[in-house]
Amino acid sequence: MTIEQAVIEKLRALPVEKQREVLDFVEFLQRKSAPKPPLRSLKGLWADLKIDITQDDIAEARREMRGNLTAGSSKDGQCIGRDAPASIPEKPDARESRSGIYAEDAE
């Protein structure tokens, strides 16, 4: 007996509602294994907008992003958030370290 014959035999033994579930599952498997269309490049996405982005534009945007990252850095090069304290407070007592924000916990 082939797989196809075994599946058909077992399918016929099921109630109609369960047969519908089997059909739904088979269709799901077909969709899942279907070839996916290739992704379009960003250049293709904005081609009709008449936007011309050069390598220099990309390099400048990267420099700006890096500049924003280093603007919030501390003296030792560690990046800190705008609202973060300049240094981590010393740990006053082991019982108060539950938040994990003290210098010992950061090491």
Kinemage of the C-alpha trace (Angstrom):
@kinemage 1
@onewidth
@group {chain A} dominant
@subgroup {mainchain}
@vectorlist {calphas} color= white
{ca met a 1} P 0.000 0.000 0.000
{ca thr a 2} L 1.377 3.418 -0.945
{ca ile a 3} L 1.304 6.485 1.313
{ca glu a 4} L -1.392 7.990 -0.882
{ca gln a 5} L -3.587 4.909 -0.540
{ca ala a 6} L -3.063 4.776 3.250
{ca val a 7} L -3.970 8.459 3.618
{ca ile a 8} L -7.096 8.091 1.475
{ca glu a 9} L -8.196 5.012 3.419
{ca lys a 10} L -7.755 6.753 6.770
{ca leu a 11} L -9.342 9.954 5.421
{ca arg a 12} L -12.492 8.068 4.348
{ca ala a 13} L -12.848 6.641 7.864
{ca leu a 14} L -13.003 10.151 9.389
{ca pro a 15} L -16.176 12.232 9.880
{ca val a 16} L -16.717 15.034 7.348
{ca glu a 17} L -15.641 17.760 9.804
{ca lys a 18} L -12.305 16.001 10.417
{ca gln a 19} L -11.876 15.530 6.657
{ca arg a 20} L -12.208 19.319 6.287
{ca glu a 21} L -9.482 19.772 8.911
{ca val a 22} L -7.228 17.410 6.980
{ca leu a 23} L -7.917 19.364 3.791
{ca asp a 24} L -7.117 22.655 5.575
{ca phe a 25} L -3.866 21.177 6.861
{ca val a 26} L -2.852 19.906 3.423
{ca glu a 27} L -3.552 23.350 1.922
{ca phe a 28} L -1.480 24.934 4.705
{ca leu a 29} L 1.429 22.606 3.878
{ca gln a 30} L 1.137 23.510 0.202
{ca arg a 31} L 1.237 27.243 0.958
{ca lys a 32} L 4.154 26.754 3.341
{ca ser a 33} L 6.232 24.884 0.764
{ca ala a 34} L 5.333 27.137 -2.177
{ca pro a 35} L 8.249 29.165 -3.551
{ca lys a 36} L 8.339 32.678 -2.174
{ca pro a 37} L 8.664 35.643 -4.527
{ca pro a 38} L 12.080 37.320 -4.396
{ca leu a 39} L 12.394 40.346 -2.152
{ca arg a 40} L 12.568 43.691 -3.879
{ca ser a 41} L 15.559 45.854 -3.188
{ca leu a 42} L 15.084 49.252 -1.584
{ca lys a 43} L 16.314 50.781 -4.791
{ca gly a 44} L 13.437 49.094 -6.609
{ca leu a 45} L 10.940 50.205 -3.982
{ca trp a 46} L 11.742 53.884 -4.362
{ca ala a 47} L 12.518 53.817 -8.112
{ca asp a 48} L 9.225 55.485 -9.019
{ca leu a 49} L 9.790 58.275 -6.452
{ca lys a 50} L 12.689 59.747 -8.447
{ca ile a 51} L 15.011 59.548 -5.413
{ca asp a 52} L 18.723 59.221 -6.128
{ca ile a 53} L 20.668 58.042 -3.078
{ca thr a 54} L 24.406 57.854 -3.587
{ca gln a 55} L 27.102 56.028 -1.631
{ca asp a 56} L 28.133 59.452 -0.255
{ca asp a 57} L 24.588 59.984 1.079
{ca ile a 58} L 24.714 56.613 2.828
{ca ala a 59} L 28.166 57.319 4.275
{ca glu a 60} L 26.982 60.707 5.576
{ca ala a 61} L 23.902 59.146 7.204
{ca arg a 62} L 26.128 56.555 8.887
{ca arg a 63} L 28.462 59.291 10.196
{ca glu a 64} L 25.465 61.180 11.590
{ca met a 65} L 24.152 58.049 13.328
{ca arg a 66} L 27.560 57.264 14.799
{ca gly a 67} L 27.862 60.872 15.937
{ca asn a 68} L 24.569 60.597 17.796
{ca leu a 69} L 25.757 57.424 19.501
{ca thr a 70} L 29.034 58.922 20.694
{ca ala a 71} L 27.407 62.178 21.814
{ca gly a 72} L 25.957 60.352 24.830
{ca ser a 73} L 29.154 58.464 25.668
{ca ser a 74} L 31.005 58.709 28.948
{ca lys a 75} L 34.728 59.504 29.286
{ca asp a 76} L 35.754 55.846 29.141
{ca gly a 77} L 33.822 55.255 25.899
{ca gln a 78} L 30.870 53.488 27.518
{ca cys a 79} L 27.676 54.629 25.858
{ca ile a 80} L 25.084 55.898 28.320
{ca gly a 81} L 21.521 57.021 27.831
{ca arg a 82} L 20.518 60.662 28.082
{ca asp a 83} L 18.790 60.135 31.421
{ca ala a 84} L 21.398 57.746 32.851
{ca pro a 85} L 23.579 58.896 35.747
{ca ala a 86} L 27.189 59.765 34.877
{ca ser a 87} L 28.440 56.966 37.121
{ca ile a 88} L 26.982 53.937 38.869
{ca pro a 89} L 26.530 54.592 42.609
{ca glu a 90} L 28.558 52.559 45.088
{ca lys a 91} L 26.693 49.696 46.729
{ca pro a 92} L 25.673 50.814 50.256
{ca asp a 93} L 24.476 47.445 51.558
{ca ala a 94} L 24.071 43.961 50.102
{ca arg a 95} L 20.402 43.887 51.139
{ca glu a 96} L 19.706 46.948 48.957
{ca ser a 97} L 21.215 45.503 45.758
{ca arg a 98} L 18.082 43.806 44.461
{ca ser a 99} L 17.810 46.247 41.539
{ca gly a 100} L 21.324 45.375 40.340
{ca ile a 101} L 22.322 48.983 39.616
{ca tyr a 102} L 25.372 49.210 41.849
{ca ala a 103} L 28.983 49.201 40.665
{ca glu a 104} L 29.730 45.716 42.085
{ca asp a 105} L 26.779 44.239 40.194
{ca ala a 106} L 27.892 45.798 36.916
{ca glu a 107} L 31.285 44.052 36.900
